[in-house]
Amino acid sequence: MTKSDFNKHLTKIFNKEKGLSYSALSNILKSPSHYYRYVTDKEITEAMKKGQRFHMAILEPEEFKKKYFIIDDSEKIEEIGGKSPRSTKHYKEWKNSVILENEGRELVDKKEVEIYNRMIDKLKCHSVAGSLLFDSEGENEKPFTYDDSDFLITGKIDRATKEYTVDLKKVADASWHKIRWDIERMNYDLQGVIYSKANKTKKHYLVYIDEACNITVILMQEDKLISYSAKYYAALNSFKECAEQDLWHMSYDYYQKMIIL
């Protein structure tokens, strides 16, 4: 994206033809240049794709089945036999035929899906997470757009009910002493404010799970969400200032001129 295209992007935001998301505002809170790169140099990494598959597998299992498929080759390997059955011509021809049969769907690793299935089982058994994600009436991947004075705010809520919102996160280690620092570092407090405003509710839950299926649930209540709103409005004000004064070249110096030790 060129600088001219970026300026057109800004114009659309100020004209409310486009909205600002949690990711956009989170990048603004890092620095103006972070936001500029977020818009002009977007790259969909394998980690991002895996994150999308995780959310779809847990929150939209039927859609996951429509979009992805796995190859269960246990019977075929037993049939072929030998030390390296997957390297044989017969196996490769069989695999290609399975892929052709599933044209329009994306092949995903069987072990990855097995992890997701274990996660679903553990989440459903969890006394808090199971109720939040599966037992109560609600909508998963709920899209939203709301008008906040100068800007439209847009996004999707992992799960929304009449009483609360939920954000589901897969992490390397779901223990409290690890994830507690992520809330501020990754601006998940900002996300809680945005989702609560969009859903007009006063409770926001973070549900963390790791690949070992350890789970931690965090509740942000109304008083915390109100205090976190300062960060939300700071992000909006910073976006407006950077756009009006063309400060997108600035990095961490936008917020901190110098660190004195």
C-alpha positions in Angstrom: 0.0 0.0 0.0 1.4 3.4 -1.0 1.2 6.5 1.2 -1.5 7.8 -1.1 -3.5 4.7 -0.5 -3.0 5.0 3.2 -4.3 8.5 3.2 -7.4 7.3 1.3 -7.8 4.7 4.0 -7.7 7.4 6.7 -10.3 9.5 4.8 -12.7 6.5 4.7 -12.3 6.1 8.4 -13.1 9.8 9.1 -16.0 9.6 6.7 -17.2 6.5 8.5 -17.0 4.3 5.4 -14.6 2.1 7.4 -14.3 1.3 11.1 -11.5 1.0 13.6 -11.1 -2.5 15.2 -9.5 -3.7 18.4 -6.4 -4.7 16.4 -6.1 -1.2 14.9 -6.5 0.6 18.2 -4.1 -1.8 19.9 -1.4 -1.0 17.3 -2.0 2.7 17.8 -1.3 2.2 21.5 2.1 0.7 20.6 3.0 3.6 18.4 1.9 5.5 15.2 4.4 3.5 13.1 3.0 0.2 14.3 -0.4 1.3 13.1 1.0 2.4 9.7 2.7 -1.0 9.2 -0.4 -2.8 10.4 -2.4 -1.1 7.6 0.2 -1.0 4.8 2.1 -4.2 5.3 -0.5 -6.8 6.4 0.8 -10.3 6.2 -1.3 -13.4 7.1 1.2 -15.7 8.8 0.8 -19.4 9.5 0.4 -18.6 13.2 -2.6 -16.3 12.3 -4.1 -19.0 10.1 -3.7 -21.5 12.9 -5.4 -19.1 15.3 -8.3 -18.8 12.9 -8.6 -22.5 12.7 -8.6 -22.8 16.5 -11.4 -20.3 16.9 -13.5 -21.9 14.2 -13.0 -25.4 15.5 -14.1 -24.4 19.0 -16.8 -21.8 18.2 -18.0 -22.8 14.8 -17.4 -26.5 14.5 -19.9 -27.0 11.6 -18.2 -24.3 9.6 -14.9 -25.9 10.4 -16.0 -29.2 8.9 -17.2 -27.3 5.7 -13.9 -25.5 5.3 -11.3 -28.1 6.4 -10.7 -31.8 6.2 -8.2 -34.3 7.6 -6.7 -37.4 6.1 -7.0 -40.5 8.4 -4.4 -42.8 6.8 -4.1 -45.4 9.5 -5.9 -48.1 7.5 -4.0 -47.3 4.3 -0.6 -47.5 6.1 -1.5 -50.8 7.6 -2.6 -52.0 4.2 0.6 -50.9 2.4 2.9 -52.1 5.3 6.7 -51.8 5.2 9.0 -49.3 6.9 8.0 -46.1 4.9 4.5 -46.6 3.6 3.9 -42.9 3.1 6.8 -42.7 0.6 5.3 -45.3 -1.7 3.7 -44.5 -5.1 0.6 -46.3 -4.0 0.2 -44.1 -0.9 0.8 -40.9 -2.8 -1.7 -41.7 -5.4 -4.3 -42.6 -2.7 -3.6 -39.3 -0.9 -4.0 -37.3 -4.1 -7.3 -39.0 -4.7 -8.6 -38.1 -1.2 -7.5 -34.4 -1.8 -9.4 -34.4 -5.1 -12.5 -35.8 -3.4 -12.4 -32.9 -1.0 -11.9 -30.2 -3.6 -12.9 -26.8 -2.2 -11.8 -27.7 1.3 -8.4 -27.2 2.9 -6.3 -30.0 4.2 -5.3 -29.6 7.9 -3.1 -31.8 10.0 -4.9 -34.6 11.8 -2.9 -34.0 15.0 -4.0 -30.3 15.1 -7.6 -31.3 14.9 -7.1 -33.9 17.6 -5.8 -31.2 19.9 -8.9 -29.0 19.1 -11.2 -31.9 20.0 -9.4 -32.5 23.3 -9.7 -28.7 24.0 -13.5 -28.8 23.3 -13.9 -31.8 25.7 -11.9 -30.0 28.5 -13.7 -26.7 28.0 -17.1 -28.4 28.1 -16.1 -30.1 31.4 -14.7 -27.0 33.0 -17.2 -25.6 35.6 -16.9 -22.0 34.4 -15.6 -22.1 30.8 -18.1 -24.8 29.9 -21.0 -22.7 31.1 -19.7 -19.5 29.4 -19.0 -21.0 26.0 -21.5 -23.8 25.6 -24.4 -23.8 28.2 -25.9 -20.4 28.0 -27.8 -18.9 25.0 -25.6 -16.7 22.9 -24.0 -16.0 19.6 -20.5 -17.0 18.5 -18.3 -14.8 16.2 -20.9 -12.0 16.5 -20.1 -9.1 14.2 -20.6 -5.6 15.4 -20.4 -2.0 14.3 -21.1 0.9 16.6 -20.7 4.7 16.3 -18.5 6.4 18.9 -18.7 10.1 18.1 -15.9 10.6 15.5 -15.4 6.9 14.5 -17.1 3.7 13.7 -15.8 0.8 15.8 -16.0 -2.7 14.2 -15.1 -6.3 14.9 -16.3 -9.7 16.0 -17.0 -11.0 19.5 -15.9 -14.6 20.1 -19.1 -15.2 22.2 -21.8 -12.7 23.2 -24.8 -13.2 25.4 -27.3 -10.9 27.0 -25.2 -10.8 30.2 -21.5 -10.9 29.0 -18.9 -11.3 26.3 -16.2 -13.9 26.0 -12.8 -13.8 24.3 -11.2 -17.3 23.8 -7.4 -17.4 23.6 -5.0 -20.3 22.9 -1.6 -19.7 24.5 1.6 -21.6 25.1 1.0 -21.6 28.9 -2.4 -20.8 30.4 -1.1 -20.5 34.0 -2.1 -17.3 35.8 1.5 -16.1 36.4 2.2 -16.2 32.7 -1.0 -14.7 31.2 -1.5 -11.9 33.8 1.1 -9.8 31.9 -0.6 -10.4 28.6 -3.7 -8.5 29.5 -1.9 -5.1 29.5 0.9 -6.0 27.1 -1.5 -7.2 24.4 -4.2 -4.6 25.3 -6.8 -7.3 26.1 -8.2 -4.8 28.6 -8.9 -2.5 25.6 -10.6 -5.4 23.8 -12.8 -6.0 26.9 -14.0 -2.4 26.8 -14.7 -2.6 23.0 -16.6 -5.8 23.2 -18.6 -4.7 26.3 -19.6 -1.4 24.5 -20.5 -3.2 21.4 -22.7 -5.8 23.3 -24.0 -3.3 25.9 -23.1 -5.6 28.7 -21.0 -5.1 31.9 -19.0 -8.3 32.2 -16.2 -9.6 29.9 -14.5 -12.9 30.3 -11.1 -14.1 29.0 -10.9 -17.9 28.6 -7.3 -19.1 28.1 -6.4 -22.6 27.1 -3.0 -24.1 26.2 -2.2 -27.3 24.1 -2.0 -29.3 27.3 -5.6 -28.3 27.9 -4.9 -26.2 31.0 -7.5 -23.5 31.5 -7.7 -20.1 33.2 -10.8 -17.9 33.2 -10.6 -14.2 34.0 -13.6 -11.9 34.7 -13.5 -8.2 34.0 -16.4 -6.6 35.8 -18.0 -3.2 35.3 -15.7 -1.2 37.6 -12.6 -2.5 35.8 -14.1 -2.0 32.4 -14.8 1.7 33.3 -11.2 2.2 34.5 -9.9 0.5 31.3 -12.0 2.9 29.2 -9.2 5.5 29.6 -7.0 3.4 27.4 -9.8 3.1 24.8 -10.3 6.9 24.6 -6.5 7.5 24.6 -6.2 5.3 21.5 -9.0 7.1 19.7 -7.5 10.5 20.6 -4.0 9.3 19.5 -5.4 8.1 16.2 -7.1 11.5 15.5 -3.9 13.4 16.5 -1.7 11.3 14.3 -4.0 11.6 11.3 -4.4 15.3 11.7 -0.7 16.0 12.2 0.7 13.2 10.0 2.7 11.6 12.8 2.8 8.1 11.4 6.6 8.2 11.1 6.9 8.3 14.9 7.7 5.1 16.9 7.9 4.7 20.7 9.0 8.3 20.9 5.4 9.4 20.3 4.6 8.2 23.9 8.0 8.3 25.5 10.7 10.8 24.5 13.4 9.3 26.8 13.8 6.6 29.4 15.8 7.6 32.4 17.3 4.9 34.5 
